[in-house]
Amino acid sequence: MGPGSKSLRKVAVIGRGTAGSLAAASVSRLHPESDYELHHIYDSRIPAIGVGEGSWPSLVQELRQLTDLPHETIQQRLKGTRKYGVAFEGWGARDRDFTHYFTPQQVSYAYHLSADLLADLLHESTRARHIDAKVLDITRVEGGALVELEGVAPERYDLVFDARGFPKELDPDRHIDMSFIPTNTSVIRRCPAMVEEEGKGPVLQPTYTRAVARPHGWIFVIPLTMHTSYGYIFNRHVTDLAQVEADFDAFLDAEGVPQWEQRAVIPFPNFIHRRMYDGAVARIGNAAAFMEPLEATAIVSAQLQIGMVLRTRLYRLAESVERDAVAVSRFLVDNMLRYGLFVGWHYSRGSRYDSEFWRHARDHAWPQHRKVADPEAAGCDVLRKFDDMIELLNRPVIDKEDWYQMCGVPLTSYAQISQGLGC
């Protein structure tokens, strides 16, 4: 029994998307006592729409632990396939296709998954009182937080996981605007499946998320067993939506896709909340940070946010909550900015298209990374660590003691992207 569990008697999770569902299932799994209260609060009028529906290998083991189901059953329940990496087409100065593999290559895999089915699966593993209501406000109070609901009496909680999604607008005092990432909108389409289940078992063939450079941005292609997800990622301030839609049509026609369903047009910010956790409220998922889905950072970021906060509260003394909150929040901001720099770096060498978007991405957006990640502006020393990784790649020989260096992702990932882009 963790020494902090006694101070965690009443917990709320707000939101039923991927992050909220992971948080609720994690509390159910990890809380060592049986008589605590968990309230899962969500507005059923808000649907879960997966932007990328890709993940990292860490999710495979975590879903096994949260659900107690075999890996094969989980994959089939998610209508999923086994993702072994990201296949880049047309990126960089070399105009060569390349793949960013998970390590060990062709052994480690993640899932391509259906976001709504993931929420349903985790819902089954959650022991909670479910409250279908709109949250009006969350306020810090002595020793916890007060949640105000529409049409329901307010409730006080020892800890609240806030997974309500993107902020309405970015505030420089509360958010780091990762303006060096040049995209801010996605058009999501759903097309017929290209991978089908055979027999009673899961699909075992290796699959890859395709990231296809296009004149106005790039298109992801994610194969599931019930459909294929396509998304055109672009910058609405650089390119008109009608131009993107026309190029999307041309791409699908060239791919031989006979029909498709328009799912959504989603504007998004690339940002990090400067205070993800304050001791009573933990912002998770898209409420904490977001960046475009190029390297599928959304789910793994939510896993880290939930795990750090929950384990700290359960296994640390109650009197250390405020001090721990500062350290946890600083760590999470640091880690998210590392992810952000890695993603933004993908644009540093342009693509096969000499178009307005790619010139903006390479020549205007990416150079802003030094200003955004400056220690005085960001409050952490991530820029130096990112520069150290680039310096390592430029060495003629990398010493063995440096093989396991990381800056958000391991050196092997930096090396694969560097070679593929022609850095």
Salt bridges, closest charged atoms under 4 A:
GLU33 OE2 - LYS6 NZ 3.93
GLU33 OE1 - ARG9 NH1 2.57
ASP35 OD1 - ARG9 NH2 2.53
GLU37 OE1 - HIS39 NE2 3.19
ASP43 OD2 - ARG45 NH2 2.81
GLU53 OE1 - HIS227 NE2 3.88
ASP68 OD2 - ARG29 NH1 2.97
GLU89 OE2 - ARG210 NE 2.69
ASP95 OD1 - ARG352 NE 2.86
ASP97 OD1 - ARG352 NH2 3.80
ASP120 OD1 - ARG16 NH2 3.27
GLU124 OE2 - ARG77 NH2 2.59
GLU150 OE1 - ARG45 NH2 3.76
GLU155 OE1 - LYS10 NZ 2.61
GLU155 OE2 - ARG129 NH1 3.72
ASP158 OD1 - ARG156 NH1 3.09
ASP162 OD1 - ARG164 NE 2.89
ASP171 OD2 - ARG174 NE 3.53
GLU245 OE1 - ARG189 NH2 2.47
ASP247 OD1 - ARG214 NH2 2.80
ASP249 OD1 - ARG189 NH1 2.87
GLU255 OE1 - ARG210 NH1 2.72
GLU261 OE2 - ARG263 NH1 3.43
ASP278 OD1 - ARG140 NH1 3.59
GLU295 OE2 - HIS100 ND1 3.09
GLU295 OE2 - HIS346 NE2 2.82
GLU322 OE2 - ARG140 NH2 3.23
ASP324 OD1 - ARG316 NH2 2.89
ASP334 OD1 - ARG338 NE 2.54
ASP334 OD2 - LYS385 NZ 3.63
ASP354 OD1 - ARG359 NH1 3.21
ASP363 OD1 - ARG362 NE 2.82
ASP381 OD2 - ARG384 NE 2.60
ASP387 OD2 - ARG370 NH2 2.66
ASP388 OD2 - ARG384 NH1 3.29
GLU391 OE1 - ARG395 NH2 3.22
ASP402 OD2 - ARG395 NH1 3.05
